Amino acid sequence: MYSSKFLFLILVLFGIAFALGNFTSNVYGHGLTSDILQSETFEGQGVLLNLYSTTSPTEQNHREIFFELIDSETDELINEVTFLIKVSQNENTIFENSFESDDGVLILDMDMINKTFSTIEQRDSEFENPQKLKNAKMKNIPNLLSSEVPGGLYDFEIKILTAGSYSEKLEEPVVFDSGLSFPSSEFFKINTLNYGIQEFGLIGYYDKPYNFSYNSETREITFLMPYSWPEHTKEDRFFVHNEILIPKSLGDLRYENFSAYVNEIDQTESIFNVDFALEKDLQVHLVTQWDEFNELSDKLSDENGLRPSVLEYLFVPTDPDAPFSSLTHGGRYRINLSWEPEEIVAGAETRFLIEILDIYTKDKPVPTDYHFTVIRGDEEIFHKRGLSTNPQTKTTQLDFLVPDDVSGPITIRFENLGGGIFSNLDFPAIVNAIQPETSECKFGFILMKKYSEDLACVYLQSSEKLEKRGWGTILN
């Protein structure tokens, strides 16, 4: 079910890694599951320490950590290495122990319970060369989200006591510090006002977020996350990364632009984006960096200098009246979709306004074959095949008379754009029902009398606009 999520997670994690630039020996990657640490203190020789984190392929409550000590000039593993490893979380030491590795590769299998390592076992590498090992670890990264391992930030201090020979200890240990993040994920089924049961996902890399909530009326997403306000400098490259997975089937949140707040302080200008690459979900990212946390610290401190131990996150669409806009599967086309009037109503005519833009030509509207279908449940209630887009107006118009007996969620489906079998995209929408024998509407709707004398329940926030357009009259 989550294969596309996992693929995109890999791209996100490593994309953030490279965006932060070259790694040094002070990196706190709160959103990274791997790290590359450099040092030149081993007898004038440059060395690299590679760290990778995955879940165990067979035991989901196990975490595997891979360490590789490599000559940075020859890219070869250094033999007979003694590692002294200390792991802590929130300044509490979880374990400290030494391990020997004949080939420079150390693999620790950690059985984790309640944010502790209950057992730690060292095992040998099953691969003859480092590249095969890296490939195997990359393939295992998708298990991160489905893992039962407690997530959060873990601080690693790795000291190299011997390198090249067990019998010759280094005069001064080579010391590496790193922060590895284990994603903490949880999924929530929410009964929404217009689209029924929807599943949201919440992912945290610093600590486990909790108290997830979605308000169907205001379209606000909120959650909490513990935060300890650790001391960091700009050189630490410190950041905190959270993600929300919003189902694409929830039309109330099908937008590109959101506002983000932390403890009521606007964070929209942080590294914040909404990505449509997943098949079933929007992936909303908020990455707050060191300087922004410094500003938060100043703004949230009370008169005694105390700061809150919990951060309160809030996400809300910036412009809920904006047209739907998204990329088709495969990323070839962008579709902008809106309709008139603003509410789709049973028994009334709706005009769909469609823009199909070609990403390969930098979002230019070009004539494109398309299939357009409106679906209720498994039933096709409207279908149109045509050629978009008029390069002058940029907009294709389709008129659709909604059947009287259609109400509730519908799917607006685009297929085979440009003849490509993978150039497809679904948009969710709601049809307001005609209710001729009642004077009551469900919460969030208001009763209107159309000029055809029919009654209909429409969105409260749209009723005045419909009345101004001559669609009908609001009934008090």
RODO-2510 file (C-alpha; in nm, 4 decimals, decimal comma):
residues 476
     n   res          X          Y          Z
     1     m     0,0000     0,0000     0,0000
     2     y     0,2782     0,2450     0,0830
     3     s     0,5357     0,1597    -0,1841
     4     s     0,5138     0,5014    -0,3499
     5     k     0,5334     0,6714    -0,0102
     6     f     0,8504     0,4829     0,0659
     7     l     1,0100     0,5684    -0,2659
     8     f     0,9388     0,9350    -0,2131
     9     l     1,0644     0,9155     0,1470
    10     i     1,4029     0,7995     0,0191
    11     l     1,4201     1,0910    -0,2255
    12     v     1,3193     1,3391     0,0450
    13     l     1,5692     1,2137     0,3003
    14     f     1,8623     1,2180     0,0640
    15     g     1,7448     1,5357    -0,1081
    16     i     1,7556     1,7168     0,2246
    17     a     2,0950     1,5634     0,2946
    18     f     2,2499     1,6990    -0,0253
    19     a     2,0721     2,0331     0,0122
    20     l     2,2551     2,0843     0,3393
    21     g     2,5900     2,0622     0,1613
    22     n     2,9026     1,8674     0,2490
    23     f     2,8903     1,6895     0,5818
    24     t     3,1381     1,7662     0,8564
    25     s     3,1979     1,6034     1,1926
    26     n     2,9186     1,8091     1,3488
    27     v     2,5912     1,7199     1,1781
    28     y     2,2507     1,6916     1,3380
    29     g     2,0292     1,5490     1,0700
    30     h     1,6776     1,5507     1,2168
    31     g     1,5233     1,4009     0,9092
    32     l     1,8213     1,1976     0,7899
    33     t     1,8615     0,8220     0,8229
    34     s     2,2203     0,8249     0,6992
    35     d     2,5272     1,0384     0,7538
    36     i     2,8773     1,0816     0,6076
    37     l     3,1302     1,2146     0,8568
    38     q     3,4752     1,3397     0,7577
    39     s     3,7950     1,3682     0,9552
    40     e     4,1654     1,4228     0,8833
    41     t     4,3014     1,3517     1,2289
    42     f     4,4163     0,9918     1,1789
    43     e     4,7936     1,0348     1,1408
    44     g     4,7405     1,2933     0,8696
    45     q     4,5218     1,0533     0,6744
    46     g     4,1735     1,1524     0,5654
    47     v     3,9054     0,9074     0,6750
    48     l     3,5292     0,8853     0,6302
    49     l     3,2767     0,7284     0,8615
    50     n     2,9548     0,6267     0,6875
    51     l     2,6431     0,5637     0,8968
    52     y     2,3224     0,4029     0,7712
    53     s     2,0030     0,3216     0,9510
    54     t     1,7417     0,0657     0,8460
    55     t     1,4925    -0,1635     1,0073
    56     s     1,5559    -0,5349     1,0271
    57     p     1,4080    -0,7201     0,7265
    58     t     1,2584    -0,9848     0,9569
    59     e     1,2069    -0,8149     1,2955
    60     q     1,0175    -0,4857     1,2786
    61     n     1,1074    -0,3925     1,6369
    62     h     1,4792    -0,4106     1,5514
    63     r     1,6936    -0,1300     1,4201
    64     e     2,0111    -0,2003     1,2245
    65     i     2,2922     0,0568     1,2277
    66     f     2,5802     0,0197     0,9827
    67     f     2,9219     0,1811     1,0375
    68     e     3,1947     0,1881     0,7717
    69     l     3,5403     0,3407     0,8237
    70     i     3,6919     0,4293     0,4846
    71     d     4,0154     0,5822     0,3566
    72     s     3,8905     0,9027     0,1905
    73     e     4,1639     0,8948    -0,0759
    74     t     4,1460     0,5302    -0,1844
    75     d     3,7803     0,4705    -0,0885
    76     e     3,8900     0,1405     0,0666
    77     l     3,7764     0,0049     0,4017
    78     i     4,0244     0,0286     0,6887
    79     n     4,0899    -0,3038     0,8628
    80     e     4,1035    -0,3956     1,2337
    81     v     3,8993    -0,1061     1,3655
    82     t     3,7877    -0,0706     1,7276
    83     f     3,4741     0,1405     1,7684
    84     l     3,3674     0,2910     2,1025
    85     i     3,0048     0,3914     2,0546
    86     k     2,7878     0,5995     2,2843
    87     v     2,4211     0,6566     2,2037
    88     s     2,2003     0,9056     2,3877
    89     q     1,8628     1,0714     2,3534
    90     n     1,7678     1,4000     2,5189
    91     e     2,1052     1,3911     2,6986
    92     n     2,0248     1,0514     2,8549
    93     t     2,2828     0,7826     2,7745
    94     i     2,1165     0,4708     2,6361
    95     f     2,4267     0,2587     2,5910
    96     e     2,8061     0,2812     2,5606
    97     n     3,0189    -0,0093     2,4421
    98     s     3,3185    -0,0998     2,2256
    99     f     3,3190    -0,3256     1,9209
   100     e     3,5888    -0,4668     1,6939
   101     s     3,5595    -0,5009     1,3163
   102     d     3,8159    -0,6915     1,1108
   103     d     3,7084    -0,5383     0,7782
   104     g     3,6066    -0,1895     0,8907
   105     v     3,2340    -0,2647     0,8653
   106     l     3,0358    -0,2787     1,1884
   107     i     2,6711    -0,3843     1,1898
   108     l     2,4753    -0,3514     1,5125
   109     d     2,1359    -0,5192     1,5434
   110     m     1,9472    -0,3269     1,8109
   111     d     1,6306    -0,4612     1,9707
   112     m     1,4467    -0,1453     2,0732
   113     i     1,1719    -0,1199     2,3313
   114     n     1,0333     0,2080     2,4671
   115     k     1,3147     0,4185     2,3249
   116     t     1,5850     0,1963     2,4704
   117     f     1,8123    -0,0666     2,3202
   118     s     1,7286    -0,3794     2,5179
   119     t     1,9810    -0,5972     2,3343
   120     i     2,2663    -0,5105     2,1010
   121     e     2,4254    -0,7745     1,8830
   122     q     2,7187    -0,7380     1,6490
   123     r     2,7146    -0,9436     1,3314
   124     d     2,9362    -0,9824     1,0272
   125     s     2,8774    -0,8274     0,6897
   126     e     2,7104    -1,0579     0,4370
   127     f     2,8572    -0,8728     0,1393
   128     e     3,1993    -0,8861    -0,0204
   129     n     3,2211    -0,5203    -0,1177
   130     p     3,0823    -0,1950     0,0268
   131     q     2,8742    -0,1101    -0,2813
   132     k     2,6638    -0,4246    -0,2446
   133     l     2,6184    -0,3372     0,1213
   134     k     2,5034     0,0162     0,0341
   135     n     2,2582    -0,1140    -0,2232
   136     a     2,1124    -0,3580     0,0288
   137     k     2,0693    -0,0831     0,2850
   138     m     1,9006     0,1482     0,0347
   139     k     1,6516    -0,1261    -0,0506
   140     n     1,5738    -0,1711     0,3174
   141     i     1,5070     0,1974     0,3884
   142     p     1,1404     0,1677     0,2768
   143     n     1,0706    -0,0400     0,5884
   144     l     1,1286     0,2690     0,8020
   145     l     0,7718     0,3959     0,7947
   146     s     0,6160     0,0589     0,8754
   147     s     0,8567    -0,0047     1,1603
   148     e     0,7417    -0,0503     1,5176
   149     v     1,0731     0,0906     1,6415
   150     p     1,0330     0,4069     1,8528
   151     g     1,1231     0,7080     1,6435
   152     g     1,3056     1,0287     1,7237
   153     l     1,6528     1,1754     1,7266
   154     y     1,9419     0,9678     1,8608
   155     d     2,2853     1,1228     1,9211
   156     f     2,5839     0,9050     1,8305
   157     e     2,9367     0,9642     1,9574
   158     i     3,1769     0,7287     1,7802
   159     k     3,5401     0,7052     1,8886
   160     i     3,7928     0,5158     1,6762
   161     l     4,0410     0,3537     1,9171
   162     t     4,2349     0,1402     1,6646
   163     a     4,2573     0,1545     1,2846
   164     g     4,4784    -0,0742     1,0752
   165     s     4,5896    -0,2896     1,3679
   166     y     4,4236    -0,4017     1,6909
   167     s     4,7644    -0,4102     1,8619
   168     e     4,8359    -0,0404     1,8064
   169     k     4,5973     0,1976     1,9800
   170     l     4,5761     0,5496     1,8450
   171     e     4,7413     0,8103     2,0649
   172     e     4,4310     1,0251     2,0346
   173     p     4,1001     0,8618     1,9358
   174     v     3,9339     0,9924     1,6216
   175     v     3,5947     1,1225     1,7354
   176     f     3,2783     1,1531     1,5243
   177     d     2,9457     1,3004     1,6358
   178     s     2,6212     1,2502     1,4522
   179     g     2,2470     1,2767     1,5023
   180     l     2,0478     1,0051     1,3256
   181     s     1,6715     1,0295     1,2990
   182     f     1,4440     0,7284     1,3124
   183     p     1,1096     0,8319     1,1632
   184     s     0,8175     0,7964     1,4004
   185     s     0,5009     0,7381     1,1996
   186     e     0,1365     0,6981     1,2894
   187     f    -0,1804     0,6860     1,0812
   188     f    -0,5210     0,8216     1,1828
   189     k    -0,8677     0,7522     1,0448
   190     i    -1,0784     1,0687     1,0687
   191     n    -1,4510     1,0969     0,9912
   192     t    -1,4603     1,4157     0,7825
   193     l    -1,7670     1,6322     0,7243
   194     n    -1,7866     1,6016     0,3451
   195     y    -1,5732     1,3034     0,2448
   196     g    -1,6373     1,0456     0,5147
   197     i    -1,3579     0,8332     0,6655
   198     q    -1,0134     0,9495     0,5544
   199     e    -0,6694     0,8271     0,6651
   200     f    -0,4033     1,0841     0,7536
   201     g    -0,0371     1,0127     0,8286
   202     l     0,1905     1,1950     1,0717
   203     i     0,5695     1,1518     1,0615
   204     g     0,8234     1,3057     1,2987
   205     y     1,2023     1,2815     1,2934
   206     y     1,2956     1,4669     1,6105
   207     d     1,0438     1,3131     1,8505
   208     k     0,7074     1,1424     1,8260
   209     p     0,4259     1,3858     1,7389
   210     y     0,0915     1,3255     1,9080
   211     n    -0,2639     1,4638     1,9526
   212     f    -0,3309     1,4774     1,5788
   213     s    -0,6582     1,6530     1,4944
   214     y    -0,8416     1,7692     1,1824
   215     n    -1,1240     2,0249     1,1943
   216     s    -1,3615     1,9804     0,8983
   217     e    -1,5134     2,3270     0,9452
   218     t    -1,1921     2,5316     0,9533
   219     r    -0,9840     2,2749     0,7574
   220     e    -0,7110     2,3035     1,0202
   221     i    -0,4656     2,0245     1,0996
   222     t    -0,3049     2,0405     1,4432
   223     f    -0,0637     1,8219     1,6402
   224     l     0,1860     1,8466     1,9256
   225     m     0,5540     1,7518     1,9517
   226     p     0,7832     1,7415     2,2579
   227     y     1,0843     1,9680     2,2312
   228     s     1,3798     2,0074     2,4681
   229     w     1,5415     2,3257     2,3236
   230     p     1,8953     2,1801     2,2969
   231     e     2,1876     2,4169     2,2557
   232     h     2,3214     2,4212     1,9000
   233     t     2,5323     2,6499     1,6841
   234     k     2,4944     2,7379     1,3202
   235     e     2,7797     2,5006     1,2347
   236     d     2,5756     2,2070     1,3686
   237     r     2,3390     2,2358     1,0691
   238     f     2,0521     2,1669     1,3057
   239     f     1,6951     2,1258     1,1812
   240     v     1,3685     1,9560     1,2749
   241     h     1,1568     1,7835     1,0117
   242     n     0,7880     1,6875     1,0327
   243     e     0,5556     1,5557     0,7630
   244     i     0,1801     1,5177     0,7192
   245     l     0,0280     1,2762     0,4688
   246     i    -0,3087     1,4113     0,3513
   247     p    -0,5282     1,1765     0,1449
   248     k    -0,5827     1,3073    -0,2073
   249     s    -0,9392     1,1813    -0,1809
   250     l    -1,0095     1,4635     0,0696
   251     g    -1,1092     1,7544    -0,1540
   252     d    -1,1237     2,0015     0,1371
   253     l    -0,7408     1,9914     0,1610
   254     r    -0,6465     1,9380    -0,2047
   255     y    -0,4303     2,2503    -0,2277
   256     e    -0,0723     2,3481    -0,3011
   257     n    -0,0461     2,6373    -0,0555
   258     f    -0,0726     2,6020     0,3217
   259     s     0,0103     2,8321     0,6100
   260     a     0,2086     2,6805     0,8944
   261     y     0,2292     2,7941     1,2565
   262     v     0,4295     2,6753     1,5570
   263     n     0,2877     2,7951     1,8889
   264     e     0,0873     3,0538     1,6894
   265     i     0,4042     3,1954     1,5284
   266     d     0,4017     3,1956     1,1477
   267     q     0,6517     2,9481     1,0041
   268     t     0,5288     2,9462     0,6456
   269     e     0,8564     3,0979     0,5263
   270     s     1,0521     2,8005     0,6619
   271     i     1,1540     2,5181     0,4300
   272     f     0,7932     2,4297     0,3708
   273     n     0,6345     2,2644     0,0718
   274     v     0,3509     2,0435    -0,0459
   275     d     0,4410     1,7587    -0,2792
   276     f     0,1962     1,5726    -0,5042
   277     a     0,4362     1,2934    -0,6109
   278     l     0,2725     1,0188    -0,4056
   279     e    -0,0115     0,8296    -0,5662
   280     k    -0,2622     0,8510    -0,2802
   281     d    -0,1412     1,1361    -0,0585
   282     l    -0,0186     1,4926    -0,0493
   283     q     0,3060     1,5035     0,1472
   284     v     0,3340     1,8266     0,3453
   285     h     0,6818     1,9045     0,4806
   286     l     0,7900     2,1563     0,7422
   287     v     1,1640     2,1827     0,8088
   288     t     1,2550     2,4335     1,0788
   289     q     1,6242     2,5207     1,0982
   290     w     1,8572     2,6395     1,3710
   291     d     1,8139     3,0151     1,3201
   292     e     1,4343     2,9828     1,3145
   293     f     1,4388     2,7879     1,6403
   294     n     1,6507     3,0635     1,7910
   295     e     1,3816     3,3136     1,6930
   296     l     1,1119     3,0852     1,8368
   297     s     1,3110     3,0572     2,1571
   298     d     1,3163     3,4350     2,2010
   299     k     0,9479     3,4785     2,1170
   300     l     0,8219     3,1924     2,3351
   301     s     1,0297     3,2566     2,6477
   302     d     0,8412     3,3905     2,9473
   303     e     0,9643     3,6579     3,1880
   304     n     1,1798     3,3964     3,3639
   305     g     1,3373     3,2753     3,0401
   306     l     1,1422     2,9488     3,0457
   307     r     1,0323     2,7978     2,7156
   308     p     0,7471     2,5546     2,6485
   309     s     0,8300     2,1829     2,6498
   310     v     0,5760     2,1155     2,3739
   311     l     0,5476     2,2685     2,0277
   312     e     0,1971     2,3161     1,8862
   313     y     0,1794     2,2818     1,5072
   314     l    -0,1052     2,4144     1,2932
   315     f    -0,1529     2,3765     0,9159
   316     v    -0,4369     2,5370     0,7206
   317     p    -0,4954     2,6017     0,3473
   318     t    -0,3870     2,9534     0,2529
   319     d    -0,6547     2,9946    -0,0151
   320     p    -0,9347     2,7341     0,0112
   321     d    -1,1112     2,8953    -0,2870
   322     a    -0,8142     2,8378    -0,5187
   323     p    -0,8584     2,6009    -0,8151
   324     f    -0,7355     2,2459    -0,7786
   325     s    -0,3885     2,2048    -0,9284
   326     s    -0,1747     1,8931    -0,9472
   327     l     0,0639     1,6881    -1,1586
   328     t    -0,0462     1,3749    -1,3382
   329     h     0,1166     1,0453    -1,2485
   330     g     0,4515     1,0413    -1,4217
   331     g     0,4826     1,4201    -1,3931
   332     r     0,4297     1,5065    -1,7618
   333     y     0,1271     1,7374    -1,7265
   334     r    -0,0138     1,9830    -1,4765
   335     i    -0,3930     2,0122    -1,4555
   336     n    -0,5688     2,3182    -1,3140
   337     l    -0,9375     2,2525    -1,2452
   338     s    -1,2220     2,4768    -1,1269
   339     w    -1,5972     2,4960    -1,1950
   340     e    -1,8929     2,7343    -1,2029
   341     p    -2,0972     2,7874    -0,9975
   342     e    -1,8750     2,7275    -0,6976
   343     e    -2,0982     2,4472    -0,5664
   344     i    -2,1852     2,1408    -0,7736
   345     v    -2,5570     2,0799    -0,7145
   346     a    -2,7789     1,7865    -0,8113
   347     g    -3,0147     1,8707    -1,0990
   348     a    -2,8132     2,1781    -1,1992
   349     e    -2,5594     2,2431    -1,4691
   350     t    -2,1897     2,2696    -1,3828
   351     r    -1,9279     2,4169    -1,6132
   352     f    -1,5800     2,2700    -1,5611
   353     l    -1,2860     2,4973    -1,6461
   354     i    -0,9740     2,2993    -1,7330
   355     e    -0,6137     2,3939    -1,8031
   356     i    -0,3714     2,1230    -1,9147
   357     l    -0,0107     2,2429    -1,9109
   358     d     0,2914     2,0568    -2,0485
   359     i     0,5726     2,0390    -1,7918
   360     y     0,8249     1,9554    -2,0641
   361     t     0,7582     2,2933    -2,2292
   362     k     0,7709     2,4872    -1,9002
   363     d     0,3961     2,4869    -1,8283
   364     k     0,2823     2,6009    -2,1701
   365     p    -0,0750     2,5111    -2,2692
   366     v    -0,0589     2,2783    -2,5678
   367     p    -0,3317     2,0817    -2,7509
   368     t    -0,3554     1,7537    -2,5612
   369     d    -0,5790     1,4486    -2,6008
   370     y    -0,7693     1,3658    -2,2834
   371     h    -1,0444     1,1499    -2,1361
   372     f    -1,2602     1,3269    -1,8735
   373     t    -1,4882     1,1187    -1,6505
   374     v    -1,7124     1,1936    -1,3515
   375     i    -1,7571     0,8931    -1,1217
   376     r    -1,9861     0,8336    -0,8261
   377     g    -1,8683     0,5286    -0,6358
   378     d    -1,8025     0,2759    -0,9132
   379     e    -2,0569     0,4293    -1,1530
   380     e    -1,9567     0,6480    -1,4464
   381     i    -2,2076     0,9347    -1,4728
   382     f    -2,0354     1,1511    -1,7327
   383     h    -1,7621     1,0977    -1,9909
   384     k    -1,6058     1,3245    -2,2488
   385     r    -1,3133     1,2673    -2,4816
   386     g    -1,1556     1,5628    -2,6516
   387     l    -0,8583     1,7774    -2,7386
   388     s    -0,7537     2,0558    -2,5041
   389     t    -0,6381     2,3395    -2,4813
   390     n    -0,7069     2,6538    -2,6799
   391     p    -0,3629     2,8268    -2,6679
   392     q    -0,5383     3,1668    -2,6745
   393     t    -0,7818     3,1203    -2,3851
   394     k    -0,5727     2,8464    -2,2150
   395     t    -0,8979     2,6979    -2,0869
   396     t    -1,1162     2,4081    -2,1934
   397     q    -1,4835     2,4282    -2,0877
   398     l    -1,7065     2,1249    -2,0313
   399     d    -2,0737     2,1564    -1,9373
   400     f    -2,2276     1,8799    -1,7280
   401     l    -2,5914     1,8517    -1,6179
   402     v    -2,5724     1,6739    -1,2820
   403     p    -2,8416     1,4032    -1,2448
   404     d    -3,1098     1,4746    -0,9834
   405     d    -3,0306     1,1570    -0,7885
   406     v    -2,6563     1,2200    -0,7508
   407     s    -2,5208     1,3621    -0,4232
   408     g    -2,2183     1,3313    -0,1973
   409     p    -1,8540     1,2616    -0,2977
   410     i    -1,7670     1,2212    -0,6642
   411     t    -1,4370     1,1670    -0,8467
   412     i    -1,3338     1,3821    -1,1429
   413     r    -1,0901     1,1700    -1,3418
   414     f    -0,8463     1,2610    -1,6184
   415     e    -0,6965     0,9726    -1,8142
   416     n    -0,4631     0,9047    -2,1061
   417     l    -0,3463     1,2626    -2,1428
   418     g    -0,1466     1,2923    -2,4627
   419     g    -0,2100     0,9225    -2,5212
   420     g     0,0075     0,8266    -2,2238
   421     i    -0,1358     0,5391    -2,0224
   422     f     0,0311     0,6684    -1,7041
   423     s    -0,0774     1,0333    -1,7462
   424     n    -0,3788     1,0091    -1,5162
   425     l    -0,5117     1,2146    -1,2268
   426     d    -0,8133     1,2110    -0,9925
   427     f    -0,9747     1,5092    -0,8188
   428     p    -1,2390     1,4694    -0,5439
   429     a    -1,5489     1,6890    -0,5273
   430     i    -1,8876     1,7077    -0,3544
   431     v    -2,2362     1,7245    -0,5092
   432     n    -2,4966     1,8977    -0,2938
   433     a    -2,8252     1,7108    -0,2829
   434     i    -3,1705     1,8448    -0,3651
   435     q    -3,3929     1,8154    -0,0595
   436     p    -3,7461     1,9172    -0,1740
   437     e    -3,9360     1,7962     0,1294
   438     t    -3,7273     1,9233     0,4167
   439     s    -3,6365     2,2529     0,5729
   440     e    -3,3261     2,1225     0,7515
   441     c    -2,9726     2,0707     0,6259
   442     k    -2,6793     1,8966     0,7880
   443     f    -2,4176     2,0920     0,9801
   444     g    -2,2154     2,3276     0,7582
   445     f    -2,4901     2,3630     0,4951
   446     i    -2,7811     2,6039     0,4486
   447     l    -3,1134     2,5611     0,2697
   448     m    -3,1656     2,7559    -0,0542
   449     k    -3,4622     2,7757    -0,2897
   450     k    -3,3542     2,7641    -0,6526
   451     y    -3,5400     2,9806    -0,9035
   452     s    -3,6682     2,6538    -1,0499
   453     e    -3,8575     2,6260    -0,7147
   454     d    -3,6441     2,3256    -0,6098
   455     l    -3,4790     2,3214    -0,2647
   456     a    -3,1129     2,2425    -0,2136
   457     c    -2,8616     2,2326     0,0708
   458     v    -2,5405     2,4183    -0,0141
   459     y    -2,2230     2,5132     0,1687
   460     l    -2,2878     2,7934     0,4170
   461     q    -1,9814     2,9884     0,3017
   462     s    -2,0967     2,9769    -0,0628
   463     s    -2,4651     3,0602    -0,0191
   464     e    -2,4304     3,4390    -0,0508
   465     k    -2,2252     3,4060    -0,3685
   466     l    -2,4867     3,1768    -0,5236
   467     e    -2,7618     3,4208    -0,4321
   468     k    -2,5746     3,7119    -0,5899
   469     r    -2,5288     3,5098    -0,9083
   470     g    -2,9028     3,4545    -0,9315
   471     w    -2,8833     3,0833    -0,8609
   472     g    -3,1409     3,0937    -0,5805
   473     t    -3,2593     3,2483    -0,2544
   474     i    -3,1381     3,1723     0,0980
   475     l    -3,4197     3,0445     0,3200
   476     n    -3,3977     3,1567     0,6817
***
